[in-house]
Amino acid sequence: MGIGTGIALFVIGAILAFAVNVDLGGVVNLSMIGYILMGAGFVVFLISLIFLLRRRQSVSTTRAAVDPVSGEQVTRRTRDSNDPLV
C-alpha cells in the first residue's frame, strides 16, 4: 500500500460520506463507512509518507595503504549502515 492507495481510500470515503444519499433502510450507514474509509486512507497515507522519508542511511569508507612486506597497495572498504536488515 502506498501513497496512492491512501489518497484513493480517502477520496472514496469522502464520496461516500458527502456525495451519496442512498437510504438502505437502516441496515448500512454509508456516511459512517465513508468516514471510516477517510480515516483509514489518512493513516495509510501517513505511514507511506513516513516510510518514504525514512531512507536508508549508509556510510562507505575506503582506505588505501601499502603493504610493507610486499610493497603492494591494499585497499580496504567498510560499510556502516543504520538499517538493521543490511
C-alpha positions as CSV (number, residue, x, y, z in Angstrom):
1,M,0.0,0.0,0.0
2,G,1.4,3.3,-0.9
3,I,0.6,7.0,-1.0
4,G,-1.8,6.5,-4.0
5,T,-3.8,3.9,-2.0
6,G,-4.2,6.2,0.9
7,I,-5.4,9.0,-1.4
8,A,-7.8,6.7,-3.2
9,L,-9.3,5.4,0.1
10,F,-9.7,9.0,1.3
11,V,-11.4,10.1,-1.9
12,I,-13.7,7.1,-1.9
13,G,-14.6,7.7,1.7
14,A,-15.3,11.4,1.0
15,I,-17.6,10.4,-1.9
16,L,-19.5,8.0,0.3
17,A,-19.7,10.4,3.2
18,F,-20.7,13.6,1.4
19,A,-22.0,12.8,-2.1
20,V,-24.0,9.6,-1.8
21,N,-27.5,10.0,-0.5
22,V,-29.0,6.5,-0.6
23,D,-31.3,5.1,2.1
24,L,-30.7,1.4,2.7
25,G,-33.3,1.0,5.3
26,G,-31.1,1.5,8.3
27,V,-29.0,-1.6,7.5
28,V,-25.8,0.2,6.5
29,N,-24.9,3.8,7.2
30,L,-22.9,4.9,4.1
31,S,-21.8,8.1,5.8
32,M,-20.1,6.2,8.6
33,I,-18.4,3.8,6.1
34,G,-17.2,6.9,4.3
35,Y,-15.7,8.4,7.5
36,I,-14.0,5.1,8.3
37,L,-12.5,4.9,4.8
38,M,-11.3,8.5,5.1
39,G,-9.6,7.8,8.4
40,A,-8.0,4.6,7.0
41,G,-6.8,6.5,3.9
42,F,-5.3,9.2,6.1
43,V,-3.5,6.6,8.2
44,V,-2.2,4.7,5.1
45,F,-1.0,8.0,3.6
46,L,0.9,9.0,6.7
47,I,2.5,5.6,7.2
48,S,3.6,5.5,3.5
49,L,5.0,9.1,3.8
50,I,7.0,8.1,6.9
51,F,8.5,5.1,5.2
52,L,9.3,7.2,2.1
53,L,11.1,9.8,4.1
54,R,13.0,7.3,6.2
55,R,15.6,6.5,3.7
56,R,18.4,4.0,4.3
57,Q,21.5,5.9,5.5
58,S,24.9,4.3,5.0
59,V,28.5,5.4,5.2
60,S,31.1,3.9,3.0
61,T,34.8,4.3,3.9
62,T,37.7,3.3,1.6
63,R,41.3,3.1,3.0
64,A,44.3,2.6,0.9
65,A,47.7,1.6,2.3
66,V,50.9,0.0,1.1
67,D,51.8,-3.4,2.5
68,P,55.3,-3.1,3.9
69,V,56.3,-6.7,3.2
70,S,55.3,-7.0,-0.5
71,G,55.0,-3.3,-1.5
72,E,51.5,-3.8,-2.9
73,Q,48.8,-1.3,-2.5
74,V,46.0,-2.7,-0.3
75,T,42.5,-1.2,-0.5
76,R,40.1,-1.9,2.3
77,R,36.4,-0.9,2.1
78,T,34.0,-0.9,5.0
79,R,30.3,-0.1,5.0
80,D,28.4,1.1,8.0
81,S,24.6,1.2,7.8
82,N,21.9,2.3,10.1
83,D,19.5,-0.2,8.6
84,P,19.3,-3.4,10.7
85,L,18.3,-5.5,7.7
86,V,21.6,-4.9,5.8
